[in-house]
Amino acid sequence: MMRAALARRASSCIVALALLLATASPASADDVTQAKSHFAIGTRAYEAKQFRVAIDAFEEAHRLAPRPAILFSIGQAYRRQYYIDRKPRDLAVAVVHYKKYITDDPQGARIGEAGAALADLEPLVERLGIDMATAAAPQAQSAQPARILIAPSVKGARAVIDGAPAIALPARVEVAPGKHTVLITADGYSDERREIDIGAGEPFALDVKLVQKPAQLSVDGGSGVNVYVDGRHSGTTPLVQPVSVPAGRHLLSITERGSLPITSEIDLVPGEAKVLKPDFESSGLRLASYGFLAAGAAGLASGGVLLGFALYEEDVAVGIRESASSANINEEDRLRYSEAIERREEYRAASVATLAGGGALAITGLLSFSLDHPSPEAKTTSPLPPAKAPVDEEPPVLDVVLTPSVGPGVAFLSLSGRF
């Protein structure tokens, strides 16, 4: 949650600066585009504690579209870099940029913090005996190497420049002037290739937006298994190809006729190939259908036996009747005939009732079996625990304030910001 909030704030900063550059800067459209790219890279590099990359990016953004808030950001990056490698020039340049920020924007939102930084740094400059005029002198553009600044928003990204071994990003890479091929990769993201042409002494901002690869879901099971993602039917096994799902948290439901649905929340990583192995349990309706079918089969079998008894008694009665047609029958045969007719009717009635009951039970079982289609909206049976936000040190972000100002014959926006 904290990471998402920081990302939103950083995005707001970039949008705000882009709006200001587009509306207030006399720079060309190409300069504005490059300034926005440099500023975005500088922000990401600062958050990643790659302050040398941030310095290059912020300085170039300020060169293309000068703004006091960027001066403060440059001072912050130089100050943080000084405490890493203790180079006197970084300390001197940080002091120069804090002072210029105070001079250029005396009403800036970070005046107090700039003053506090100077109160800490200027005594250190004196104690170390740093010659400010020499140390803070700007370097000639021609004296600096050509360099590529890369800081994608994806953590763990890597860059391959002209086929050399991959390097971790963010990075500031010195290269020879001319054309270069840059391949940016990250696990779970589609590769991005750029062809660039960079001049001597230039910093080139490579602001690349990597595109997430979807996760791939497949099912290790029989046929007829339905897969639902976020309530939408996504496929039935056997799947022709895995189900593509955007990375992130989703509600996954797997159903099979005659079984309880399996529904759970699932976190998918970009590019992940996940195999689902459902372990279904028979539903109550399916178990009931088996009971009805068994009872129906027993009823039909009993009805058939009773029908056989009825037919047997019918044969006995027919035999006695045929004997009576050719000769007189005795009293015992007459009683047996009456008894056979009576039993035939009893067995027949019982057979009809049993067959009807067994048939009804069998039909009920068949209907229960055929109508047993589980719903994917069933209650979650195996939820995953809520995703926990990673605990990291909160990176600095740039707070940008746009203030409209109106004076005689002029209207403009002032920009103030802070890390």
CORSULBEL-V669112 format. One record per backbone hydrogen bond with DSSP energy under -1.0 kcal/mol. CO is the residue of the C=O (numbers start at 0). NH is the residue of the N-H. If there is no record, write none. Layout:
co: (CO & CO)
nh: (NH & NH)
//
This chain:
co: (0 & 1 & 2 & 3 & 4 & 5 & 6 & 7 & 8 & 9 & 10 & 11 & 12 & 13 & 14 & 15 & 16 & 17 & 18 & 19 & 20 & 27 & 28 & 29 & 30 & 31 & 32 & 33 & 34 & 35 & 36 & 37 & 38 & 39 & 40 & 41 & 42 & 43 & 44 & 45 & 49 & 50 & 51 & 52 & 53 & 54 & 55 & 56 & 57 & 58 & 59 & 60 & 66 & 67 & 68 & 69 & 70 & 71 & 72 & 73 & 74 & 75 & 76 & 77 & 78 & 80 & 80 & 81 & 86 & 87 & 88 & 89 & 90 & 91 & 92 & 93 & 94 & 95 & 96 & 97 & 98 & 99 & 100 & 104 & 107 & 109 & 110 & 111 & 112 & 113 & 114 & 115 & 116 & 117 & 120 & 121 & 122 & 123 & 124 & 129 & 130 & 131 & 145 & 146 & 147 & 148 & 149 & 153 & 156 & 157 & 158 & 159 & 160 & 166 & 170 & 172 & 177 & 179 & 180 & 181 & 182 & 183 & 184 & 185 & 187 & 191 & 193 & 195 & 197 & 198 & 201 & 203 & 205 & 210 & 212 & 214 & 215 & 216 & 217 & 218 & 224 & 225 & 226 & 227 & 228 & 231 & 234 & 236 & 242 & 244 & 247 & 249 & 250 & 251 & 252 & 253 & 254 & 255 & 257 & 261 & 262 & 262 & 263 & 265 & 267 & 268 & 271 & 273 & 275 & 280 & 282 & 283 & 284 & 285 & 286 & 287 & 288 & 289 & 290 & 291 & 292 & 293 & 294 & 295 & 296 & 297 & 298 & 299 & 300 & 301 & 302 & 303 & 304 & 305 & 306 & 307 & 308 & 309 & 310 & 311 & 312 & 313 & 314 & 315 & 316 & 317 & 318 & 319 & 322 & 329 & 330 & 331 & 332 & 333 & 334 & 335 & 336 & 337 & 338 & 339 & 340 & 341 & 342 & 343 & 344 & 345 & 346 & 347 & 348 & 349 & 350 & 351 & 352 & 353 & 354 & 355 & 356 & 357 & 358 & 359 & 360 & 361 & 362 & 363 & 364 & 365 & 366 & 370 & 371 & 374 & 400 & 402 & 404 & 406 & 409 & 411 & 413 & 415 & 417)
nh: (4 & 5 & 6 & 7 & 8 & 9 & 10 & 11 & 12 & 13 & 14 & 15 & 16 & 17 & 18 & 19 & 20 & 21 & 22 & 23 & 24 & 31 & 32 & 33 & 34 & 35 & 36 & 37 & 38 & 39 & 40 & 41 & 42 & 43 & 44 & 45 & 46 & 47 & 49 & 48 & 53 & 54 & 55 & 56 & 57 & 58 & 59 & 60 & 61 & 62 & 63 & 64 & 70 & 71 & 72 & 73 & 74 & 75 & 76 & 77 & 78 & 79 & 80 & 81 & 82 & 83 & 84 & 85 & 90 & 91 & 92 & 93 & 94 & 95 & 96 & 97 & 98 & 99 & 100 & 101 & 102 & 103 & 104 & 107 & 110 & 113 & 114 & 115 & 116 & 117 & 118 & 119 & 120 & 121 & 124 & 125 & 126 & 127 & 129 & 131 & 134 & 135 & 174 & 203 & 172 & 205 & 170 & 156 & 168 & 184 & 166 & 182 & 163 & 158 & 149 & 147 & 197 & 195 & 161 & 193 & 159 & 191 & 157 & 188 & 212 & 183 & 181 & 179 & 177 & 201 & 146 & 148 & 207 & 189 & 270 & 244 & 273 & 242 & 275 & 220 & 236 & 254 & 233 & 252 & 231 & 228 & 226 & 223 & 216 & 214 & 267 & 265 & 229 & 263 & 227 & 261 & 225 & 258 & 282 & 253 & 380 & 381 & 251 & 249 & 247 & 271 & 215 & 217 & 219 & 259 & 286 & 287 & 288 & 289 & 290 & 291 & 292 & 293 & 294 & 295 & 296 & 297 & 298 & 299 & 300 & 301 & 302 & 303 & 304 & 305 & 306 & 307 & 308 & 309 & 310 & 311 & 312 & 313 & 314 & 315 & 316 & 317 & 318 & 319 & 320 & 321 & 322 & 323 & 326 & 333 & 334 & 335 & 336 & 337 & 338 & 339 & 340 & 341 & 342 & 343 & 344 & 345 & 346 & 347 & 348 & 349 & 350 & 351 & 352 & 353 & 354 & 355 & 356 & 357 & 358 & 359 & 360 & 361 & 362 & 363 & 364 & 365 & 366 & 367 & 368 & 369 & 370 & 372 & 257 & 377 & 415 & 413 & 411 & 409 & 406 & 404 & 402 & 400 & 398)
//
